[in-house]
Amino acid sequence: MIQITISEAKIVRAKYPKACIAKTRHKRYLEESMRYLELIPNNFEASQIIERERFYAAKKMENNKKANNGGMA
């Protein structure tokens, strides 16, 4: 779960009304799902997670290509 602002929560709720946003007394937290995180790219934590997931997806595709080509890229 990442911490988000009230305005970011409103952005997510506008597109996904049933999104899991946990509220405490002064903070809001959003689950780390890509469909939610892509809506708030200005959030530092969200951008870091998006970047990491895209990196791992690219690595996975690269490994699949190597496996399909018999180990030659």
N, C-alpha and C positions, 0 to 999 in steps of 0.2 A: 504494500500500500504506500502511495506517495502522498505527500501533503500538497493540497491545492488551495487556491483562494476562492472566495465566494463567487467572483466573476467567472472563474474557470469552471466552477461547479455548475453555474447557470448555462454555460456553453455546452457542457456535456449533457445536462438535463434537457436542453432544447432538442438535441438529436436523439438521445437515448433516455427517455423518461424513467425507465426502470433500472438505470445504472446504479451499482452498489457504491454509494458515497456515505461513508461513516462520518458522523459528526460528534465531536467532543464539545466541550464548553467554548473553546476559542478556535478550534481547528477543524478542517475537513480533510478526509483522506479518500483517495480513489484507488480502486484496484488496478493492477498493472496489466491491463489488457490493451493490446495494440490499437484496437478500434477506438478506445477512449483517449489514449495518449496522443494519437495523431491529431486530435481536435485541439490540443493545447501545446503546440510546439514551442511556445515561449516559456514554458515551465522547464527549468533546468533539469530536474530529475527526469521528466518525461522525455526530453530530447536525448539525454544520455541513454536511457533504456531503448529508445527507438534506434539510435545509432548502433548500440550493441546488438540488437536483434537483427538488424539489416546486415551487419558484419557476419554474424553467425549463419544467416541464411545464404549469404554469398559464398561462404566457406563450404557449406553443405552442398550447394550446387556445384561448386568446383570439384569437390570430392566425388560427387555422383558422375560428373563428366569423365573424370579419370577412371572410375570403375567401369564405365560403359565403353571406354576406349582401350581397355586392357592395360591401364596404368600409364598410358601416354597422353599427355595433355596437349 
